[in-house]
Amino acid sequence: MRNLRLFIIRNYFFFLFLFFQVTALTMLVSSNNYQESTFMNSSLVFVGFLMEKKTEFSEYFSLKDANRNLLDENVRLKNMLMQIFAADSTKTIFQKDSTGNTQYTFRGAKVINNTVYAQDNFLTIDKGSRDGIAPDMGVTNGISIVGFVKDVSEHYATVVSVLNKNFVLSVKLKKTNDHGLIKWEGQDPQRVMLNGITVDAPAKTGDTIVTRGASGRFPEGVLVGIVEEVFQKPGAMHHSIIVRLSTPFNSVYHVYVVENHRMKEQLELEELLKGEKQP
């Protein structure tokens, strides 16, 4: 309190000047319509500026909630779409079956850990068995592939990234349906090799690569990447194709876990065929 009193005494003339200045401005504005109008307009502009900045500031700190709401809304819309239409192996469009079940369900999750530059990269997501997540489910970022679920606990799950030597997926050229396998070579986090497409297939730079749907982890037609280079090794019967991945693995923060309700049925049937003795 003593310091405050000393501060006022030392700056007495400044405070006195400020008092008279405010008093003079008040008298000028109140006694002159033009000055009063000008002052009010200026005040409104200043207040409006402050309110605009306050809104921008609030919006910035609300981005986290906005992103979460957007993710939840995308999940809802994707599931609504899958309830109305699904594609069978002949690409016939049909409605949900008589039981009301759909082929695919998409569940949103947040990425809480993600490696990119290791030899065996993985992600950790904040959803687990309690949320319906199970091993072998495919994972996308809503546009392109990310990986597949490996291990699951009650609240978390680990995902084998495309950037992992254990990730192999059957894919195809979108325009011709010629198919092969993609595999990461352990170096560039933006590129994978596509092998198995015969040299007579018209593969070229700029072609789109999508999922084939054969593994059951992903629906057919999910984006994988774009052909960046096509070459043949001497005497080879297949193209060697470098594919630039469409997923920006350095900035994967939210993903969708894909549940294929018919995957178990498909795999069990295929295992029966594999178990049969060949003549």
N, C-alpha and C positions, 0 to 999 in steps of 0.2 A: 504493500500500500504506500509506504514511504517513497519507494522508487517511482511509482506512478505519479505521485504528487510532484516529485522533483522533475520528472519528464515534462509535465504540463507547465511548470514554472519556467523551465529552460526554453520551451517552445511557445511561450505565451503569445508573442507577436504573430507567429504563424497561425495559431488557432483563432486569434482575434481577426486577422485578415480573412481567414476562411469563413468565419461567421458573417462578417460584413459582405463578403462576396456572395454567399448563399442568399443573404437577406436582399441584396440588390437584385439578384437574378429573379428571386421570387416576386419582388415588387414589379420588376419589368414585365415578367410574364403575365402576372395577374391584371395589370393595368393596360395591356395591349393585346387586342384580339389576334393580330397577326403573329406576334411573338408567342402567344399561348398556343396557337394552332401549330406553329413550327416546332415548338418544344414537345407537344404531345405526339406529333408524327415521328419525331426523332426518338422519343421514348419507346414508341411502339416498335420501331425498327430494331432498336437495341434489345428490347425484351424478346422480340421474335427471333433474333439472332441467337440469344442465349438459350431459348427453348429448343431451337433447331439443334444446337450443339449438344444439349442435354439428351435429346432423343437419339442422336447418332451415338453418343456415349453409351446409352442404355442398350441400344441395338447391338453394339459390339460385344457387350458382355452377355448378351442373350443368344449368341451364335451357337453355343454348345447345345442349348435346349432346342433351338430351331433345327439344328442338324439331326438331333435325335427324333424330333417330331417328323421330319422329312423322311427319315429312314423307316419309321413305323408306318407312315402313310404309303410309302413305296411297297412295303411288305403287304399291306392290306390290298392295294391295287393289283399286285402281282397274283395274289391268291384269288381275288375276284376273277381275274382274267383266266386263270387255270380252271376255275370252277365252271366257266362257260365253255371254254374250248380246250381241247387237247388233241395232239396229232399222233396217230398210230403209225406203224411201219410203212404204210402205203401213203402217208401224208394226207389221209382223209381227215377232214375237220369234223369232229363230232362233239356233242355235249357230254356232260358228266354222266356216268352210268347210273343204273337204277338204284344203287345203294347210296348214291350221293357222294361217293368217294372221287377224288381227283387224282391224277397221276403224280403231280408235283406240288409240294408245299415249300414255300420260301420263308425262312426265319432270319430276321435281322440280328446281327451281333456286332459288338465293338471289338476291334483289334487292340489288345493290351500289350502285345509284344510281337516283334517282327524282325527277322534277320534277312539280310539280302546278300551279303558278301561272303558268307561261309560256303563250305562245300555242300552241306546238307541243310538248306534253309527251311525254316518253319515259322508258323504264326501261332499265337495263343489268343483265343477269343473268350469273351466273358459269358458264354452260354455253355451249358453242359447237359447231362442226362435229364436233369429236372426240367429243362426247357425243350426236351424232345430231340436233342442232338445225339447221334450215334456214329460209330466208326464207319468209314467208307462213304459218307455223304459228301457230295461235291460242294465246293465253295466258290462263289463268284463275287465280284464287286458290284453286281447289278448290270454290268455290261459285258465283261469278259471273265475268263476263268482265273482262279487264284490257286486252287489246290484241292485236296480232299482231307476229310477228318481222319486223324490217326487214333488218338487216345482221348478218352472222355472221363471226366470226373463229374461230381454232382453239379458244380457251378462253372466249370471251365472245360475247354477242349483244345487240343493241339491240332494243327493243320499242316500236312506235308505240302510245302509250296511247290509251284511249278519249277522253281529254282532249286530242285533237289534231285539227286541222282536216282532216287526211288520213285520219282514221278514219271510215268510213261502213259501217254494217252493216244487213243486212235482218233485222228482228225481227218478232215477232208477239204479239198478245194471246193469252195462254195459253188462255183460256176459249173463244175464238171462232175462233182461227187467222187472223183478219184481220191483214194484214201491212203494214209500211211500213219506212222507213229512219230510223235514229237518227244524229244528228250533234251534236257539241258546238259551242256558240256562242261559246266562248272566254271565259266569265266565271265561272260558278259551277262549282267542281270536283265538285259533287255532283249536278248536273242536266244532262240533255241534252234536245234536242227530238226528238220523233218525228213525222214527217210521212208522208203518203201513205195514211193510213187514212180511208176514205170516211165521210162524215157519217152514213150510214145504219148504220154499225157501232156496236153498243152499248158504246162505250168510256166508262168512268167512273172516278172517283177510287178508288184502292185496287186496281185491276186489276193483274195480274202480267204483266210483259213478259219474254219468253224469246227465245233465238235460234231462228231459223227453219231453220238448217242449209243454207241455199242457197249460201253462199260456199265451203263445204267446210272452212273454218278451224275451226269449232266443231261439235260434235254438236248435234242438234236438242234444244231444251228447256233449254239452259243459262240460268240466271237472269241477267237484265240489270238489272231494277229494278222499281219500283212507280209506277203512274200517280199523279201528284200533282195535276195540273190538266188539264182538257179545255176547250177553247174553239174557236170558229170565227170566222175573220175574215169581214167582210161579203162575201157572194157566193161564198165559198169552197166547193169541193166536197169538201174533206177537213178532218178534225179537225187542230187544232194541239194537240199533247199534250206536256206537260212531264213527263218521267220522272225520278224520283229514283233515282240509281244505287245498287245494292246493294253495290258494291265501295267500301270505305273507302280511297281512294287515298293518303291521308296516312299510312297504316299498312300498306302492302303490303310485306312482308318476304320471303315465300316464295310461289312461283308454280308452276304446272304448264304445261309446254309441250305442246300437243296435236298429235300427228302423225296425220293422216288418211291411211291407206294407199291410199285410193281417190280422193284429191283430184286427182291428176294425170290419172287416167282420166276423171274427170268434166269437168275443165276442157278437156282435149283434145277431147272429144266436143262440148262446147258451142262451141268455137272453129270446129269444122267447120261447124256450123249457121250461125254468124255469117258464115262465108266464102262461103256459098252465095248466088248471085244471086237476088234476089226477082223473081217474074214480073211 
